[in-house]
Amino acid sequence: MRNFDPRLYFITDSTPYEEEEFLRRVEQGLKGGATLLQLREKDKSTLEYIELAEKVHELAKRYDVPLIIDDRVDVALAIDAEGVHVGTSDMPVAAARRLMGADKIVGATAKTVERAREAYDSGADYLGVGAIYPTTTKVKTILTSTDTLLDICRAVPIPVNAIGGLNRDNIDILKGIPVAGICVVSAIMKAADPMRAAAELAARAAELCIC
């Protein structure tokens, strides 16, 4: 497995933007201090996803930040991305690990301790747990309590990241919970100044997270 820093996990959302503006915001987030980048596209064709992924990958490599492809192992393999993230209704973690190989990053979504242990046993390198707060993205979310987040952190030896509606002003809810990082979408993508937003989030994450 490639080494990675999960502290500020930046997940993209291209839906409000033309491609040029989308790529500009992604790069600003990288400049600001994102440590892990996930390209998430729910509505693009395979070809469109691959073409955009190649452009995002070039940006990520420029800042030495691993690129994780959401859901699509085929797209991750096509562009030689550093990893893939699979949700609860996506390809099983064990299958993703088998296809990606031992040297790539495989992440998984977990909302229960049972699911977290299963994902770890199947080869996941990290977990995304949430949603902690309601989100403004198109992704359907079910809220996860901080008690469950804490239980999951204690149940598995791999990094656990909190996700869901987190921003600079509300991540204090994670104090005392040994998360390895935070996952954010709108807090960077929709910020007036994405680079500044990422820098502020990176600083706050460094204060809170066990890395």
C-alpha positions in Angstrom: 0.0 0.0 0.0 1.2 3.5 -0.8 1.7 5.8 2.2 -0.9 8.5 2.5 -1.9 11.3 4.8 -5.7 11.3 5.5 -5.8 14.5 7.5 -7.6 16.7 5.0 -9.4 14.5 2.5 -10.8 16.7 -0.2 -13.7 15.2 -2.2 -14.7 17.0 -5.4 -18.1 18.0 -6.8 -18.1 19.2 -10.4 -21.9 19.7 -10.8 -22.0 23.5 -10.3 -19.1 24.4 -12.5 -17.7 24.4 -16.0 -14.6 22.3 -16.3 -12.1 25.1 -16.3 -13.6 26.5 -13.0 -13.9 23.1 -11.5 -10.2 22.3 -12.2 -9.2 25.7 -10.8 -11.0 25.0 -7.6 -9.5 21.6 -7.3 -6.0 23.0 -7.7 -6.7 25.8 -5.2 -7.7 23.1 -2.7 -4.5 21.2 -3.4 -2.5 24.4 -3.0 -4.2 25.1 0.3 -3.2 21.9 1.9 -5.4 19.0 0.9 -3.5 15.8 1.7 -5.8 13.3 -0.1 -8.0 14.0 -3.1 -11.1 12.0 -4.2 -12.7 12.5 -7.6 -16.4 11.8 -7.3 -18.6 11.7 -10.4 -22.0 10.1 -10.2 -23.5 11.1 -13.6 -20.7 11.1 -16.1 -20.2 8.4 -18.7 -17.2 6.1 -18.4 -15.3 8.1 -21.1 -16.2 11.4 -19.5 -15.1 10.1 -16.1 -11.8 8.9 -17.5 -11.0 12.1 -19.4 -11.7 14.3 -16.4 -9.8 11.9 -14.1 -6.7 12.2 -16.2 -6.8 16.0 -15.9 -7.4 15.9 -12.1 -4.6 13.3 -11.8 -2.1 15.6 -13.4 -3.0 18.3 -10.9 -2.8 15.9 -8.0 0.6 14.6 -9.1 1.8 18.2 -9.3 1.2 18.6 -5.6 2.2 15.0 -4.7 -1.3 14.2 -3.4 -2.7 10.7 -4.0 -5.8 10.6 -6.2 -8.7 8.3 -5.1 -11.4 7.5 -7.6 -14.9 7.1 -6.1 -16.8 3.9 -6.9 -15.2 3.0 -10.2 -12.3 0.6 -10.1 -12.2 0.5 -13.9 -11.6 4.3 -14.0 -9.0 4.1 -11.3 -7.2 1.3 -13.2 -7.5 3.2 -16.5 -5.6 6.2 -15.3 -3.4 4.4 -12.8 -4.8 6.4 -9.9 -3.4 5.8 -6.4 -6.5 4.3 -5.1 -10.3 3.8 -5.1 -13.1 4.3 -2.6 -16.0 1.9 -2.5 -19.3 2.6 -0.7 -21.7 0.2 0.9 -23.6 -0.5 -2.4 -20.5 -0.6 -4.6 -18.0 -3.3 -5.4 -17.1 -5.4 -2.3 -13.9 -4.3 -0.7 -12.2 -7.7 -1.2 -12.9 -7.5 -4.9 -11.6 -4.0 -5.2 -8.5 -5.0 -3.4 -8.0 -8.0 -5.6 -8.3 -5.8 -8.8 -6.3 -2.8 -7.5 -3.5 -4.9 -6.1 -1.5 -4.6 -2.9 0.2 -1.4 -3.7 -2.9 0.8 -4.2 -5.1 2.5 -1.6 -8.5 1.0 -1.1 -11.0 3.0 1.1 -14.4 2.0 2.2 -17.5 3.6 3.7 -18.6 2.3 7.1 -21.6 3.3 9.2 -21.5 0.5 11.8 -18.8 -1.2 13.8 -19.7 -4.5 12.1 -19.2 -2.9 8.6 -16.0 -1.3 9.7 -14.5 -4.6 10.9 -15.7 -6.4 7.7 -14.1 -3.7 5.5 -10.8 -3.9 7.5 -10.8 -7.7 7.3 -11.4 -7.5 3.5 -8.4 -5.2 2.9 -9.5 -1.6 3.4 -6.7 0.9 4.1 -9.0 3.5 5.6 -12.6 4.2 6.4 -15.0 7.1 5.8 -17.6 7.3 8.5 -20.7 9.6 8.4 -22.6 11.7 7.7 -21.8 13.6 10.8 -24.0 16.5 9.7 -26.5 16.8 6.8 -24.8 17.5 3.5 -25.6 19.7 0.5 -24.2 17.2 -2.1 -26.4 15.0 -4.2 -25.2 11.9 -2.4 -27.8 10.4 -0.2 -26.8 10.4 3.4 -27.8 8.8 6.7 -26.6 10.6 9.8 -24.0 8.8 12.0 -23.7 9.7 15.7 -20.3 10.7 17.2 -20.7 7.8 19.6 -20.8 5.4 16.6 -17.8 7.2 15.1 -15.9 6.7 18.3 -16.8 3.0 18.5 -15.6 2.5 14.9 -12.3 4.3 15.7 -11.7 2.0 18.6 -12.7 -1.2 16.6 -10.2 -1.0 13.8 -6.5 -0.3 13.5 -6.7 1.6 10.2 -7.3 5.4 9.8 -10.9 6.5 10.2 -12.1 9.8 8.7 -15.2 11.7 9.6 -17.4 12.9 6.7 -20.6 14.8 6.1 -21.3 18.5 6.3 -18.0 19.2 8.2 -16.5 22.7 8.0 -14.1 25.0 9.8 -16.8 26.1 12.3 -18.3 22.8 13.3 -15.5 20.2 13.4 -15.1 20.8 17.2 -17.7 18.1 17.5 -14.9 15.6 16.8 -12.8 16.6 19.8 -11.9 13.6 21.9 -12.5 11.2 19.0 -9.3 9.7 17.5 -10.2 10.3 13.9 -7.3 10.3 11.4 -8.8 13.1 9.3 -11.8 14.9 8.0 -13.4 14.6 4.6 -14.9 17.7 3.1 -16.7 18.6 -0.1 -18.6 21.9 -0.1 -16.3 23.5 2.5 -13.7 23.7 -0.2 -15.6 23.3 -3.5 -18.1 26.1 -2.7 -15.8 28.4 -0.8 -15.3 31.9 -2.1 -11.6 31.3 -1.7 -10.9 27.5 -2.0 -7.2 27.8 -1.2 -7.8 29.8 2.0 -10.6 27.5 3.0 -8.4 24.4 2.5 -5.6 26.0 4.5 -7.9 26.8 7.4 -9.3 23.3 7.4 -5.9 21.8 7.2 -4.8 23.8 10.3 -8.0 22.8 12.2 -7.6 19.2 11.2 -4.0 19.2 12.4 -5.2 20.3 15.8 -8.0 17.7 16.1 -6.8 14.6 14.3 -4.6 11.6 15.2 -2.2 11.3 12.3 
